[in-house]
């Protein structure tokens, strides 16, 4: 679905290859109340920040939690839409609102039918940035 996909940039027409590489709790890394989902977009790192309160709201709304796989899929859908709508301007980080997270989670669940139908996230050896 949205862990490894292509999206066509609205302005340049360039086809960008987007690949999930990591979920990182941002509380430890940048002292933010968020989960950062990292994608490699044709060789550049792009982070989608998802506020932790979205997990709380999802649990209140549905009684179910947002899993790592579901978060990555929702962030991937957000990234695909950003690229194809022209919202992607080469920034390194995008921040979703709570409502955007819930909307994208609902869209993924509607598309997949159930979390058990979501593809596995396969960690890649090159997921860690080289220093």
Number of C-alpha atoms within 10 A of each C-alpha: 13 21 21 16 15 16 18 17 20 15 13 8 10 11 14 18 15 23 21 26 25 20 18 16 18 18 13 10 10 10 9 15 15 22 23 28 26 23 27 18 20 13 11 11 18 23 24 23 24 27 21 18 14 22 21 15 18 18 13 11 11 8 9 12 16 19 11 16 17 21 23 27 26 29 31 26 19 20 23 21 16 17 20 17 13 13 15 18 10 11 11 13 15 18 15 18 14 17 12 17 26 20 14 20 23 15 15 23 18 11 12 14 11 10 14 10 10 18 14 10 16 10 11 10 7 8 14 10 7 5 3
